[in-house]
Amino acid sequence: MGRILLRSSDLTGNTFPPAMTEPVHSHAFTTAEANSLVPEMEKVMAEVERLRGQLEEVGERLQILDALWGPKVLEEANPDHAELLRHRSDIDEMTKRIQVLVDDEILARGIRFPVGGLEHGLLDFPTTLDGRWVYLCWMRGEPTVDHWHEITGGFAGRQPVTAEDSRRMGLEGLDPDRR
């Protein structure tokens, strides 16, 4: 039955083909806008983490049933079959709850999950800097959004947001070729 792993790529449509280096965004966040969302994102990510922990616990219970019974647990006459069905239902329900949180509280606001975002509590707020799209990058536990990176830079390319960067970020009126 295997371990239950839930990654951001399992939930979100935030991946784009390797050749596409600049996804289309509808809103460029200012650092003030991103920072105003940090307390709420902290709560959302805490709930996602709590649900992921529960998923792991249920996954471990399924592994125990698999170790005890193997494929026989799938038979309706098996004394643990109802428990198997309950655990599968719990997994489906928790996965749906995580998906709703991600869709309604994160993606609907124009925030994205980078690769590994769900596992590591990372969120990217699309913004503009000097006529190009970049991401303001926040990690769960950070009190404010203090880093940014290029679209293809990822977490390893994080740079501190300077006061000058902040002043220039989120300005509308991008070059039409850069949208």
N, C-alpha and C positions, 0 to 999 in steps of 0.2 A: 504494500500500500504506500510506502514511502513517506517521507517527511513533507509536511505542508510548507511550501515556500511561497510567499507572496511578495512580489517585487513591483516596483512602480510600472515596469513595462507590462505587467499582467493586467493593470487597471487602466492605464491612460493611453490616449492616442498621441502622446507627445513625441513619438519617434518620427523621424523624417528620413527619406532616402539619403545615403551618404553624399550624393552629388548636390543636394539642396542644402546650402550652408546658411541661408537666412530664411527661417520660417516667417510667415505672414502674421503680424500681430495687429490688433485693432486699437490698442491703447498703449501709450508709453507712460509708465509710472514715473513720478518724481520720487526722490528719496523720501520726502515727507509723506507721500501717499503710501509708499511701501512700509515705512516705519509705523504709520498709523494702523496698519493691518497686522503687525507683529503679535500683539497680545491675542488676537483672535486666531491667527495661524498657529500660535503656540498651543492653544486649546484644541484646535482641530487635529494637529499632529499628535498631541498627547492621546486623544481618543483613538486615532488610527493605531498608535503604538499599543494601546491597551487591547484593542481588538486583534491585532497581530499576535500579541502574547496569548490570547485565548485560542486563536487558531493553532498556534504551536502546541498548546496543551491538548486540544482535541486531536491533533495529528498524532501526538504521542499515544493517546488512548487507542487510536486506530491501529497503530503499530503493535500495540500489545495484543489487540484482538487478532491481528494478522499472525503474530508469533504463536499465539495459542491455537488458532484454528486453521490458519491458511485459507484456502479457497472455500472450505466448508462453512465459514462464517456467512457466506452468501446464501446458504440454504435457509429457507424459511423455517425449517424445523430446528435449526441451531438455536440453543438457548441464549446466545448473545447476538442473534440476528437483529432484534429490535434495537439493541444498543448501537449496532453498526449503523442502522438507518437513522437513528436519532443524531449520531455524530455527523453523519453526512449532511443531514438537514441543518445542523448547527453551523457547519462549515459554509454551506450555501448562504445561510442568513448573515453570518458575519462578513463574508466576502461582499455580499450585496450592500451591507451597511457601510463598509469601507468605500465601496464604489460610489455610493451616494454622497458621502462626505467629500471625496475627491472631486466628484463632478460638481456638486452644488456649492461647496465652500472654497474650492481652490480653482479648478479649471474655469468655472463660470465667471470668475473675477478676472480672467486673463492671466493668471499665475500659472506657471508650468512646473512639472516635476522634471528635473534633469535625470539622467541615468543614475540609478542608485538613490534617488531622492526619497523614496518611501523607506528604504532600509536605513538611511543615515539622517533623515529629517532635513533634507535639503529642498529649498524652493527657489525658483528663479522668477524675478519680476522683470518682464520685458521693459526696456527703456531705450532712449536714444542718447547718443553721445557723438557730437561733431558730425551729425548727418548720417549715422549708421546705427543699426540696432545692436544693442549689447544687453546683458542681463545684470540686474542687481541681484546678488546672491546672498541668501540667508540660510543659516543652519540653525536648527532647533537648539534653544538654549542661549543663543546670542541675543542680547537685549535690543539691538537695533540692526538694521541692514547697513553694514559697514564695508561691504566688498562688492566688486563687480567683476565681470569677465566678458571676454569676447564671445560671440555666439558659439564658436567652435572651441573655445578655450577650456570650458568645463571647470570643475572645482580646482584642478591643479593650476589653472590660469588666473585664479582670484587675485585681485589687486585691491588695496585699500581705496575707499571712496574719499577723495580729498574734498575740501570745501569748494575748490574750483570745479572739480568733477561734478559735484552735487548741483552747483549753480547751472551747469550746462546740460544736465541730464533731464530727460523727459520733455524736452522742447518739441513742440509739434513743428510741422513744416519740413519734414524730411525731403531730401532729394527724391523725386518720384522714381528714379532708377534704383534706389536703395530700399524701397518699401517691400 
